């Protein structure tokens, strides 16, 4: 229970990687500020699940990440509940399209949610963390923040930008505290293919192209990109996020850590 007394906000935490990270932090005793696009029942289910996993408290906080004003309100609301110690920018959107088919609306939405929202949440949250001597920011990027991929111009741009942004904030706050308190760190986790709803459209499209079922679609995608030939489970990303929150990780900052089955080693 290393995180008893700590408060964590995980954006997009009602499903997938976000919920897995929230669960890992809950199991360590943290309070969890839940966020995402969800019905009232989904919000309640996520909070109940996290409390059952060990969270000291769990509460849902709304906020449209496309709107900087709502982001500021979100951070203020969480800080008003309990001062924020851990920020996980996990919420993200993706749309595959060839360059000529990327509309302004697609570009603006993906950049707003995947990149600008992380800027605004960090701008609002990190100074308070530094003043208290401990803070953890974990930005969920992607292998496509390290390498490129066809038909994903806005997504790849947003994730490359997120890694660069994280390095800047890590540098600005690297010496703001000490090892005893835990310091303030900013890191990216860069998952490869992970078993979440976000990859379902890619799997379905690949299955359609090869004329086979979804299992064959998964195998085809993995053979092309991920040498391990295995998808990651969201809980594996949660386990790394939990380790990064430990005071022992005070000197791990400004990093972009792949969990990608050697995809980016090629």
C-alpha positions in Angstrom: 0.0 0.0 0.0 2.7 2.5 -1.1 0.3 5.2 -2.2 -1.9 5.5 0.9 -2.7 9.2 1.3 -1.9 10.0 -2.4 -4.4 11.3 -4.8 -4.3 10.4 -8.5 -6.3 11.7 -11.5 -6.4 9.3 -14.5 -8.1 10.8 -17.6 -10.1 8.3 -19.6 -10.2 5.9 -16.7 -13.5 4.2 -17.1 -12.1 1.5 -19.4 -9.0 0.1 -21.1 -5.5 1.2 -20.1 -6.9 4.1 -18.0 -9.0 1.8 -15.8 -6.0 -0.7 -15.6 -3.7 2.1 -14.3 -6.4 3.3 -11.9 -6.8 -0.2 -10.6 -3.0 -0.6 -10.1 -2.9 2.7 -8.1 -6.0 1.7 -6.2 -4.5 -1.5 -5.2 -1.6 0.5 -3.7 -4.1 2.5 -1.6 -4.4 5.8 -3.6 -7.5 7.9 -3.9 -8.6 7.8 -7.5 -10.2 10.7 -9.4 -12.0 8.9 -12.2 -12.6 10.7 -15.5 -13.9 9.8 -19.0 -16.8 9.6 -21.3 -19.3 7.4 -19.5 -22.9 7.0 -18.4 -23.9 7.5 -14.8 -23.9 3.8 -14.3 -20.5 3.3 -15.9 -19.1 6.1 -13.6 -20.5 4.3 -10.6 -19.3 0.9 -11.7 -15.7 2.2 -12.2 -15.7 3.9 -8.7 -17.1 0.8 -7.1 -14.5 -1.4 -8.8 -11.7 0.8 -7.7 -12.8 1.0 -4.1 -13.1 -2.8 -4.1 -9.5 -2.9 -5.4 -8.3 -0.9 -2.4 -8.7 2.7 -3.2 -9.0 4.9 -0.2 -11.7 6.8 -2.1 -12.9 7.0 -5.7 -14.9 9.8 -7.2 -15.9 10.7 -10.8 -14.9 14.1 -12.2 -16.3 15.4 -15.5 -14.5 17.5 -18.0 -14.3 17.8 -21.8 -10.6 17.7 -22.7 -11.1 19.6 -25.9 -11.9 22.7 -23.7 -9.1 24.4 -21.8 -11.6 26.0 -19.4 -13.2 22.7 -18.5 -9.7 21.2 -18.0 -8.8 24.0 -15.5 -12.1 23.4 -13.7 -11.3 19.6 -13.6 -7.9 20.2 -12.0 -9.4 22.7 -9.5 -12.1 20.3 -8.6 -9.7 17.4 -7.9 -7.4 19.7 -5.9 -10.4 20.9 -3.9 -11.2 17.3 -3.1 -7.6 16.4 -2.2 -4.3 17.9 -3.4 -3.3 16.1 -6.6 -0.1 14.0 -6.4 -0.3 11.9 -9.5 -1.6 12.9 -12.9 -2.0 10.3 -15.7 -2.9 11.7 -19.1 -4.4 8.6 -20.6 -7.4 9.8 -22.6 -6.9 9.7 -26.3 -8.6 9.4 -29.6 -7.6 8.1 -33.0 -8.9 8.2 -36.5 -7.2 6.5 -39.5 -7.3 8.4 -42.7 -5.0 9.1 -45.7 -3.6 12.7 -45.7 -6.0 14.1 -48.2 -8.9 12.8 -46.2 -7.9 14.3 -42.8 -10.5 17.1 -42.2 -9.9 20.1 -40.0 -12.3 18.7 -37.4 -10.4 15.4 -37.2 -7.0 17.2 -36.8 -8.3 19.6 -34.2 -10.0 17.0 -32.1 -7.1 14.6 -32.0 -4.5 17.3 -31.2 -6.8 18.8 -28.6 -7.4 15.6 -26.7 -4.1 13.8 -27.2 -1.7 16.8 -26.9 -3.2 20.1 -25.8 -5.1 18.5 -22.9 -1.8 17.2 -21.4 -0.3 20.7 -21.7 -3.2 22.2 -19.8 -3.5 19.6 -17.1 0.3 19.7 -16.4 0.2 23.5 -16.4 -2.5 23.5 -13.8 -1.3 20.6 -11.7 2.5 20.4 -11.7 3.4 23.6 -9.8 1.3 22.4 -6.9 3.1 19.1 -6.9 6.4 20.8 -6.9 5.4 23.0 -3.9 4.6 19.9 -1.9 7.8 18.1 -3.0 6.2 15.0 -4.6 4.5 14.6 -8.0 4.2 12.1 -10.7 3.0 12.8 -14.3 2.6 9.8 -16.6 1.6 10.6 -20.1 0.4 7.7 -22.1 2.0 8.2 -25.5 2.4 5.3 -28.0 5.0 3.6 -30.1 3.7 6.0 -32.7 5.2 8.8 -30.6 8.6 7.2 -31.5 8.0 5.9 -35.0 5.6 6.8 -37.8 2.6 5.0 -39.3 0.7 5.5 -42.5 -2.8 7.0 -42.3 -2.4 8.4 -38.8 -1.0 11.8 -39.4 -2.9 13.6 -36.5 -2.4 10.7 -34.1 1.3 10.3 -34.8 1.9 14.1 -34.6 0.0 14.3 -31.3 2.0 11.5 -29.7 5.4 12.8 -31.0 4.4 16.1 -29.6 3.4 14.6 -26.2 6.8 13.0 -25.8 8.6 16.3 -26.6 6.2 18.2 -24.2 6.9 15.8 -21.5 10.7 16.2 -21.8 10.3 19.9 -21.4 8.2 19.7 -18.3 10.5 17.0 -16.9 13.5 19.4 -17.3 11.7 22.3 -15.8 10.9 20.4 -12.6 13.8 18.0 -12.4 15.4 19.8 -9.4 12.3 21.0 -7.7 12.5 18.5 -4.9 14.7 15.8 -3.4 14.9 12.0 -3.3 13.6 11.8 0.3 10.3 13.5 -0.6 10.1 11.7 -4.0 10.7 14.5 -6.4 8.6 15.5 -9.3 8.9 13.4 -12.4 7.3 13.4 -15.9 7.4 10.4 -18.1 5.7 8.8 -21.1 4.7 5.2 -21.5 4.6 4.1 -25.1 2.4 1.0 -25.6 2.5 -1.0 -28.8 -0.5 -3.2 -29.6 -2.5 -3.5 -26.4 -5.8 -5.4 -26.0 -8.1 -2.4 -25.7 -11.2 -1.1 -27.5 -8.9 1.5 -29.3 -7.4 -1.2 -31.5 -10.7 -2.9 -32.5 -11.3 -0.8 -35.6 -7.7 -1.6 -36.9 -8.3 -5.3 -36.2 -11.7 -5.2 -38.0 -10.3 -3.4 -41.0 -7.3 -5.8 -41.3 -9.7 -8.8 -41.0 -11.8 -7.3 -43.8 -8.8 -6.7 -46.0 -7.5 -10.2 -45.7 -11.0 -11.8 -45.8 -10.6 -13.6 -42.4 -11.9 -13.4 -38.9 -10.7 -10.9 -36.2 -8.2 -13.4 -34.7 -6.5 -13.6 -38.0 -6.7 -9.8 -38.2 -4.8 -9.5 -34.9 -2.2 -12.0 -36.0 -1.7 -10.1 -39.3 -1.2 -6.8 -37.5 1.2 -8.3 -35.0 3.3 -10.0 -37.6 3.8 -6.7 -39.4 4.8 -4.6 -36.4 5.3 -6.3 -33.0 8.1 -8.9 -33.1 7.0 -10.6 -29.8 3.8 -11.6 -31.7 1.9 -10.9 -28.4 -0.4 -8.1 -27.5 0.1 -6.4 -24.1 -2.5 -6.6 -21.4 -3.6 -3.2 -20.0 -2.6 -4.4 -16.5 1.0 -4.5 -17.7 0.9 -0.8 -18.4 -0.7 -0.3 -15.0 2.2 -2.1 -13.3 4.8 0.1 -14.9 2.7 3.2 -14.0 2.6 2.1 -10.4 6.4 1.6 -10.3 7.0 5.1 -11.7 4.9 6.5 -8.8 7.3 5.0 -6.2 9.8 7.4 -4.6 12.5 5.0 -5.8 11.8 6.3 -9.3 12.8 9.9 -8.4 15.5 9.9 -11.1 13.4 8.4 -13.8 12.2 11.5 -15.5 11.9 12.7 -19.1 11.8 9.1 -20.3 9.6 7.6 -23.1 9.4 3.9 -22.1 8.1 1.4 -24.8 6.0 -1.6 -23.9 5.9 -2.8 -27.5 7.4 -6.3 -27.9 10.5 -4.9 -29.6 8.5 -2.9 -32.2 10.7 0.2 -31.8 13.9 -1.8 -31.5 13.7 -2.6 -35.2 
